[in-house]
Amino acid sequence: MTKCDICGQEVQKTFLDKILGTIIKDEKGKKHEICNSCQSKLKTSKEILKNVK
């Protein structure tokens, strides 16, 4: 079970175990999983990284 790093909701997966959303790396190389709804609200990767908890 993976959770969105912005809103904390569970990130849904397809039957092939791919996430419905995106994975973004920060400057340190750490991966952050973002759900589809947060991805649609925040358009650029800079906005997404500002809102990561």
C-alpha positions in Angstrom: 0.0 0.0 0.0 1.5 3.3 -1.0 0.2 6.7 0.0 0.4 10.1 -1.8 3.2 12.3 -0.4 0.9 15.4 -0.6 -2.6 14.5 0.5 -2.0 11.1 2.3 -4.6 9.2 0.3 -3.9 5.7 -1.0 -2.5 5.8 -4.5 -4.6 3.5 -6.7 -2.9 0.8 -8.8 -3.8 -0.9 -12.1 -4.0 -4.7 -12.4 -0.4 -4.7 -13.6 0.6 -3.0 -10.3 1.4 0.4 -11.9 0.3 3.5 -10.0 -2.3 5.9 -11.2 -0.4 9.1 -10.8 3.3 9.9 -11.0 6.6 9.5 -9.3 8.8 12.6 -8.9 12.4 12.7 -7.7 13.6 15.6 -5.6 17.1 17.2 -5.6 18.4 14.5 -3.3 17.2 11.7 -5.5 14.4 10.6 -3.2 11.3 9.3 -5.0 7.8 10.8 -4.1 4.6 9.1 -5.3 1.8 11.5 -6.2 -1.8 10.5 -6.7 -3.7 11.4 -9.9 -5.9 14.0 -8.2 -3.0 15.9 -6.8 -1.1 15.7 -10.1 -4.1 17.2 -11.9 -4.3 20.1 -9.3 -0.6 20.9 -9.4 0.5 21.2 -13.0 4.3 21.5 -12.8 6.9 19.4 -11.0 8.1 22.5 -9.1 4.6 23.1 -7.6 4.4 19.4 -6.7 7.8 19.4 -4.9 6.8 22.5 -2.9 3.7 20.7 -1.6 5.4 17.4 -0.6 5.3 16.7 3.1 
